[in-house]
Amino acid sequence: MDNLVIEGGNPLSGTIRIHGAKNAALPILAASLLAEGEVTIRNVPRLLDIEVMLDILRDLGCKARHQDTVVTVETAVATSSHIPETLMRKMRSSVFLMGPLLARFGEAQLYQPGGCAIGERKIDLHLRGLAALGARIEEKGSRIVCSARRLQGAEISLDFPSVGATENIMMAAVLARGRTTIIGAAREPEIQDLQQFLNRMGAQVSGAGTDTIAIDGVETLHGCEFEVIPDRIVTGTVMVATAATRGEVTLENTNPGHLTSLIHVLRRAGVQIEAGNDIMRVGAFKRPTAVDRVVTSPYPAFPTDMQAQVMTLLALADGVSVLKETVFEGRFKHVDELCRMGADIRVDLNNAFIRGVPQLYGTTVEATDLRAGAALVVAGLAAQGTTVVEQVHHIDRGYDRIEEMFRRIGGNIKREVHRSKVYS
């Protein structure tokens, strides 16, 4: 397995361009199946999850290629509605294909998805939403078979604003008869991006960004060109790393409006942030200040995907901070690793009590999941001495060559390759 080796202590500085959003690109790639034609998607990062999704599309019969940051998918030649279990278990986001396959082929055969071990993430809401549209759901062990001659629009109320369920229902409903209304929908920017992509293909979707989304079914969709939004979590990770190393960085290709809650927390911690339309300048020139309470919750509240990175910053802050995780029950696995680097953190149920320390110290740590891995990279950049981050494949799921990204702004970080390279 690859390792990242980090020599800490260098303040980050310079200018960096943020790559496209993984969590927008994956459902958009899945939605490309709905159009019988060629789809060109720009600003797509080279990530493990993206490559797995493209492998699944190829297995379904599509032609797909990824050159630089442009993905082209030819979907007219798709012939299969069965996703192999080996590919499903590599990535949780493969569940996004359930709605598109059902809408296009009238059937979808798949398995329980894989992904990061950050707590229980059932797909009950996905299945319940598709059943409300008229799908017949059969669960045979780990295999799930969905079938319907043609889906019928319905009013669907979600018990929890699940991003994945909202997107799956949207994609299934665009070819259903009549109107579908999703009540209690998730509001994330990635859902708004999916709506724009679907409408670019000829769908009639409105309301994304609010808690009620309406979809009027159409007969067919066509190919199109589209550009994915910037990745707000990568943006946030660079912002936090800049603050943790007491650096000064300009971030380009960003959308500050997608990061309002994070910007608020960082400013409370004493970080200086100037935001424009698609650019931000972040500077931190003294020890951060503790933040008395940060609570993760669905968008537009503070994102669970930034909890681990911000915890790293607060571990270096002056005072005691409290961070409450309300989205995933298994998302404090990075705490033990940060404590091995000298952090003073105590966990009680879903609350983390963080007493700031003057310094973190390099050691060997393990990335237990995607965002935990990013937090450990941030810690390594800020720490004194050498940090080795193991299990880098988790980080590669969401950051396009994270070592190159941080080297561009002064981070002393390199990858030790102990197997064949991930990227072709």
N, C-alpha and C positions, 0 to 999 in steps of 0.2 A: 504494500500500500504506500502511496505517496505521503510525504510529510511536508509541512511548511516550516522553515527555519527562519526565525525573526530575531534580529539584533535590535533591541528596543532603545528608546531614549531620543530618537530623532523627531523633532517637531515636523509635522507634515506641512508642506507649503507648495504653492503652485496652482495650476489650473487643471481640471479634469472634466471630461465629458461623460455623463452617466448613460449607461446602455439601456436598451429597451426592457420593459417590464416582463419578467417571467410569468407572473400571475395574470397578465393580460394576454400574452402570446399563446399560452397553452390552450385556454378555451377558444381563442380565435382560430388556432390550428384545427381544433376539433370541429368547430363550426364550418370550416372550409368543406367538410364532407357534404354539407347541405346543398352546395352548388354543383351542378353538373357542368364544370368548365374549369378554366385555369384561374387560380387565385395567387396573387403576388403580395407578400407581406414583408414590409420593410422594418428596420430597426429591431430585428430579432437576435437576441444574444446567443452565443454558442455555449449552451449549458447541457449538462447530462440529461435533465428532464426534457429539454427541447429535442435532443437527439432520440430519446426513447419515444416521444410522441411521433416523431417522423418515422421511426422504425415501425410503429404500430400502423400508421397510415399506409406505409409501403406493404405491410403484411395484409392489409385490407384490399390491396390492389391498386392503390393510388401511386402516381409517380411524384416523388418529392425530392427536391434538392435544396441544399443550404449553402450559399456562396456568400462569404463575408457576412453581412447582416441581412441578407435578402433570402427569403424562403419562397420557392415557387412550388405549388401543389396542383397537380392535374387530377381532378377528382372524377371526371367522366368515366374513367376506366375502373373505378372501384367496384369490386364484385362480391366481397365477403362482409358479413356482419358479425363475425366471430373473432374476438380478440384473444390471442393465446395467453394462457395463465402465466407463462414465464415473463412476458412483457408487462402484464397487468401488475405483477408483484414488484416491479422495479419502480413504480411511480404511482402515487395516489391520484394524480391528476388524470390518469387514464380513464377514470370514471366519467369525465366530461364527454366521452364519446357515446355514452349510453343514449342520451337524448337525440343527437344527430343521426345515429344509426337507426334508431327506432323510427324517426321521422322519415328518413329516406328509404329504408329497406323494409320497414314494417316489422323488424326483428333486431334484437341485439343480444348476443351471447357473450358474457364476460364473467370475471371472477372478482372476488373481494380485492380491492386495490392495496398496494403497498405504500411506502413513503416513510417519513420520519416518525420515530416512536416518541411522540410528544403528548400522548394521552389518547383517550378513546374518541374516534371520529367516525361515528356510524354514518351509513349512507341511507338511513331510514327516510329522511326528508326527501332525498332524491327519488326513491322508489315510490313514496306516497304521492309525490307530485306527478310522476308519470302515470301512476294508477288513476289519479283523478282525471287525467287526459284520456283515459280509456285503455291504457295498456294492461295487459295481463302479465303479472309478475310471478315467476316460479323460481324458488330458491332450492337448489339441489346440492346440498353440502356447501362448498365454496363457490359453486357455479350459479350464476343468475341468468335466467332467460326471460327477456321481455318481448312481447309480441302485440301487434295491433294492426288491423287492416288499414285504418287511417285514424289518427288521433282526432279528438273532438275538444274544442275549446271549453274551458271551465274556469270557475273562480277557485283559486287555491290560496289557502291561508297557511303561512309558515309559523310554526311555534317558536322558531328561533331564526334570526336573519342570516341563514347559512349562505355563504357566497357560492359554494359549489352547487347547492340545490337550486338557488335562484338562477344560476347560469344554465344548468341542465334543463330546467323547465322552460326557460326562454328559448333555448335552441330547439327543443322538441316542439314548442308551440307555434313556431313561425310557419310550419307547413300543416298545422292542424286546421280543421274546419272551424270557422267562427272566431270569437274573441276569447282570449285567456287573460285573466287578471290575477296577478300575484300580489297578495296582501301580506305585509310584513316582510317585504323583500329586503335583501342586503343592499347597501347603498355605496359600496366601494367604487373608486374610480375605474377599476378594472371592469366592473359591470357596465359602466357608462361607455367604456371603450368597446365592449362586446356589442352593445346596442348599436353604436355607430357602424361597426363592421357588418352586422346583420342588415342594417338598413342600406348600407352601400351595395349589398348583394340583392336588394329589392324587397327586403322584409319591411314590415310595418310595426315597429316597436317604439313605445314612448314611455317616459316616466323613470328611466334609469337615473339613479342618484337620489330618488325619493323612496319611500317605503311601499309605493304602489306602482307596479309596472303593468302596462296593457300591451297585448300582442294580438294583432288581427292577422289571422292566417292567410297565406297566399298560396297559389298553386305551385310555383317554381321559383327558384333563386338562380342568379347568374354569377359568373366570376367577377372579380374586381381587383383593384389595387388598394392597399391600405398600409398605414404606418402606425406601429404600436407606440403607446405612450411611454415616457421614461419610467424607470423602476424607482418607485418612491422608497422602497426598503433599502435598496443599494444606496440611494441618495442619503437616507438617514444614517446608514452605517458609516459612510464617509464623513458626514457631519459629526457624528459622535467620536470617530477616530481622531478627527481634527481637534476636537475639544479635549480629548483624553491626553493627546500628545502636546497640547498647548501650542497648536500651530495656527496657520492662516491659509485657507484654501478657497478658491473660486470654483464653484460647481456649475457647469453648463449643461444644457439639455435637461432641465429640471422643471417641475411644476410645484412651486411653493404652496399653491392652494390645496395640494394633496397631502400636505405635511403640517397642517395648522396645529394639531395637538402636540406633535413632537417639537415644533418650533417653540411653542408655549413652554414646554417643560425645560428645554435647553436654555431659554432665556431666563427662566427662574433659577437655573443653575449658574447663571452668570456668563453664559456664552453669548458673544456678539454675533448677530445675524442680520444681514442686509438682503432683502428679497426683491427681485424684479419679476418680469413676466416669465422668463425661462432661465433665470440665473440667480445664484445665491452666493454670497460671500460670508464665510464662517471664520471667526477668530476667537481664540481663547488665550489669554496672556497671564492668567493667574489660576490658582487652584480653584476648582469649581465649588459651588455652595450646595449643601444638601437640599434636597427637595422633600418636604415633609410627607407627601403622599402622591403616588402615581398609580392609577388603576387602569388596567387594560380592559378594553371593551370593544364591541364592533364599531366600525367606522360610522361617524367621523371622530369617535373617541380615540384614546391612545391605542396604537396597534400592538397586539400581542407579538407580532413579528419584530418589534423593536425593543421588547422587554429586556432581553438578555444583553443587548449592546448598551442600553442605557444603564443597566445594573452595573456594568463594568465602569462606566463613567462615575456613577454615584459611589462606587467603591473607592474612588480617589478624591471624593468631595470632603469638604470641611463640615462635619456634623453627621447626624443620623437621618437616613432616608427610609421610607417605607414604600415598598412596591407590591401591589396586590395583583395577582393573576386570576382573571375570572373566565377566560376563554378555554384554555387547555389545562387539565389538572396535572399533566406530566411535564410541565415546561420549566422546571427549576433544576434540571440535570446539570447545568453549567455551574451551579453554585459550588459544588465540591471542587471542581477544577479551578475556579477563581480563588477559592480558599487555599488551594495548594500553591497559588502564586502570591499569597500573603493577604488576601482580602479578608475582611471581618464581616461575615454575613450569617445570619441565623434565620432559618425557615420555620414557620409555624403554620401548618396547613397550606393555605394559598397566599400567605403573606411572607415577604422577605424583608428582614430588618437589616439595613446596611449601615455599618459604622465606617466612615471613611478612614483610610489609612494614608500615610504620607507617600508610600511607594509600593508598587507591585514588583515581584521578582521573577525572572524567567525560570522556567522549568519545563518538563515534558507534560503535556496535557492532551486530552482526547476530545475531539469534536463528536458529541453524542447525537447531534442533529444539525440541520442547516444553520439556524440562527444562533444556536449555542456555539457552533464553530466560528461564525463571524465575530461573536463576542470575544472569543479567545484570541482571535487575530488582533482585535482592537486592544485587548489586554497586553498581548505580546509587543505591539508597537509602542505602548506606553511604559512597559516594564523596564527595569534595569537588568541587563544581561541578556542571555539567549533563551528564547522560548521555542520549543518544538511542538507543533500542533499535528497530532496524528488523526487518521480517519478523514482525510481531506475530501474524500469522495462526497461526503455530506455537503461540504461547502460548495463543491463544483455543481451541485444541483441548482444553485441560485445566484452564483457570482461568476461572471465570465472572466476566468483566470485572475483570481483575486490578487495573486502575487504581482502580476503585471500592473494591475490597477493601482495598487498602493506604491509600487516602485516609481510610477509616473509622478507622484507627488512627494517623493523623498523617503518613502519607507524602505528600510533595509530588510528585505524579505525575499526568500528564494524557495523554490520547490525542489525537493529531493525526490527524484523519480525512481521508484522501486518496482515498476511494472511497465507494460506498454502504455504509451501516452493515451490520454483520454481523447485528445483532439486530433483530428486528421488534418 
